[in-house]
Amino acid sequence: KYEKPTYPGTGNGLSGDEGEYDVIVIGSGMGGLACGALSAKYGDKVLVLESHIKCGGSAHTFSRMHNGGKYSFEVGPSIFEGLDRPSL
């Protein structure tokens, strides 16, 4: 079974401030970030939660090294084509 890696301070309960919030946004994709930013702009105390090491949802990229070269990939197309999990 594939287990998603966790990193200190991300997705394992070790980050963030304790307290009460007016708005809690789960997921830091484009919609979540926009919702959190607008809510904060209008005076709400906002907490945005994300389990990944990067915010942005399907709008961010990741890189891999192979044979001495660095290759960057957009996440969105990978998810839409079913490449978000190992093949069997």
Number of C-alpha atoms within 10 A of each C-alpha: 4 6 6 8 8 12 11 10 12 16 15 10 9 10 11 11 7 6 7 10 10 11 15 16 15 14 17 21 17 15 13 20 19 12 18 21 14 13 16 15 11 8 9 14 15 19 18 17 18 18 17 16 12 13 18 17 18 16 12 14 13 10 10 9 9 8 5 6 7 9 10 10 12 13 17 15 13 13 12 10 8 10 12 12 11 8 6 3
